[in-house]
C-alpha cells in the first residue's frame, strides 16, 4: 500500500498553504495498493516532535477502500477529533524548530463502526487486531517568523 501527495514528497517540506501560517487546509493525498481483503482505511496525521509527543493533527476512519485520492481541503470517511480538540484537519504549527508530520494510513480487515468525533486513542483501541497493512508519508515544516 502506498500514500503520497502531489503537494510534497516524502520527507519534503509541507507547503505553507497546508499549515497554520497559510490557509490551514488539508493537502491532497493519493492512495494505491490497498489490499483486496481490506474492509476500510484509517488515516492519522501526527507530530512526533511536539513537546507533548505524537500530537494528533487529523484523524479519519471508516474510509472506503475504493478511494484513490483525497482532494485538498476535504476529509474522507468519518471525522475524528484531533488534539486541538476539533474535528477535521489542523495544519502544522510548531512552536519552534523543524517538525515531522507523519501521515499514517492503515488498511483494516473491517469497518470500525464508530461515531464521528472519536479520539486517536479510541480509534487505535478499536483498530487493535484489525490492521492488515500500513504505510506512511512524512512531511516537514518549520515556521519562519
Secondary structure, 3 states (H helix, E strand, C coil): CEEECCCCCCCEECCHHHECCCCCCCCCEEEECCCCCCCEEEEEEEECCCCCCCEEEEEEEEECCCCCEECCCCCCCEECECCCCCECCCCECCCCCEEEEEEEEEEECCCCCCCCCCCHHHHHHHHCCCEEEEEEEEEEEECCC
